[in-house]
Amino acid sequence: MTPQSEDFSAWYNELVAKAQLVDRGPAKGTMVIRPYGYRLWELLQGELDQRIKDTGHQNAYFPLLIPESYLRREAQHVEGFSPELAVVTHAGGKELEEPLVVRPTSETIIGEMMAKWVSSHRDLPLLLNQWANVVRWELRPRMFLRTTEFLWQEGHTAHADKADAMRETMLALDLYTEVARDIAAIPVVPGEKTAGERFAGAVRTFTIEGMMRDGKALQAGTSHYMGTNFAKAFEIQYTSETGRLELCHTTSWGMSTRMIGGVIMTHGDDKGLVLPPRLAPHQVVIVPIGRGDQALDAARDLAGRLKAAGVRVHVDDRAHLSPGYRFNDWELRGVPVRLELGPRDLESGTVVMAKRLGDEGKQTIPLDSVARIMPGVLEDFQALLLRRATGFRDAHTRTVDAWESFTDAVTSGWALALHCGSAACEDDIKAETAATPRCVPIGGASETGVCVRCDRPATYGTRVIFGRSY
């Protein structure tokens, strides 16, 4: 593959194909997620779905086709999404009386249903989640990161007041932070988007931002407090305990298959994928070596013991391929641990263990101890990836006060800088450097001063993360 240092974009495009994660779909900008890539999504989905359910939300499903008039009922929303919409104008051999928009997001259709389902304060909070596909027309597609059709979950909730809706908004952000950090081993920074970066129709937008190995930022999940904007547009109202008719406060939040791209770009290297054990389709691959069934039978027996210990294990029984080819193949596909088992190993009662990353090299361990120690080995590998990614992020994040330092910092990472909050200033910064404000970090140290670009007073009381992004 093309080395990361030579052309990171080429490295990524080659890797997602060679590792059999994805292929290009026949329609422009679409992707076919292959079984190995889809298993990554299933594991991520399972972790997030359980957390969503554990916090009281229920899954539902809403239509793919949305009447165009629904989007026009919230002006900022339709304005924000208009360039990305795919619209159906003919069906059943006839022109439709009203065009139908292929779902870009579901605020409008869910808002219509919420208005029907909510009438009293007793109906609140209404906590819904949907796993679905969405379509946003993409001019410059990149697999997993920006495709015309992608998979995601979208939470949509209705509340009696702002305080409860804001608690929900931050709860979703916390769930995303936890999944990114603890499952994907991506040390994301949670924070609030500036006004210029806000979701169309939202009052406040929060995000988790991760740094990829080329120094760029990836928005890996967002949570939005919508205020009463959609409640007004769709008449989502409830009768309060005092008998007054009140507008609901709503939220929406989402994480998508873009996270798979984040995993690839946070951990991968010139040999291929490096997968966190908690997301790896195969946490351990056993490669039997030699002719005959002895090594294969022993590998299958070992696999059974590993499965009983809760390990996702695969036996590579492709005897027609050389051991070297199989070793390289599993390195390319990012398997955390490879076990090599041949006649000499069986004679000595051992197995050779090779980790995808680490300084230990190959290790010989007793065959009868593998199932006992492997869960700990995988946990250590998971922790290693998080430490490695955190160290990389911190080494490529600079606190800057001068414009020259800012422009230098964002060429290879992030700049922490004071900012005036003006959208015009943000546009100027982007035009000059291609960097945008990624977020105002939650819990950032208090600091006042002047904007790094225009010298007007800084707005946020803390430094803002700026970086180039995907």
Buried (B, 14 or more C-beta within 10 A) or exposed (E): BBEBEEBBEEBBBBBBBBBBBBEBBEEEBBBEBBEBBBBBBBBBBEBBBEBBEEBEBEEEEBEBBBBBEBBBBBEBBBEBBEEBBBEBEEEEEEEBEEBBBBBBBBBBBBBBBBBEEBEEBEBBBBBBBBBBEBBBBBEEBBBBBBBBBBBBBBBBBBBBEBEBBBEBBBBBBBBBBBBBBBBBBBBBBBBBBBBBBBBBBBBBBBBBBBBBBBBBBBBBBBBBBBBBBBBBBBBBBBBBEEEEEBBBBBBBBBBBBBBBBBBBBBBBBEBBBBBBBBBBBBBBBBBBBBEEEBBBEBBBEBBEBBEEBEBBBBBBBEBEEEBEEBBEBBBBBBBBBBBBBBBEBBEEEBBBBBBBBEEEEEEEBEBEEBBEEBBEBBEEBBEBBBEBBBEBBEEBBBBBEEBEBBBBBBEBBBBBBBBBBBEEBBEEBBEEBEBBBBBBBBEBEEEEEBBBBBEBEBBBEBBBBBBBBB
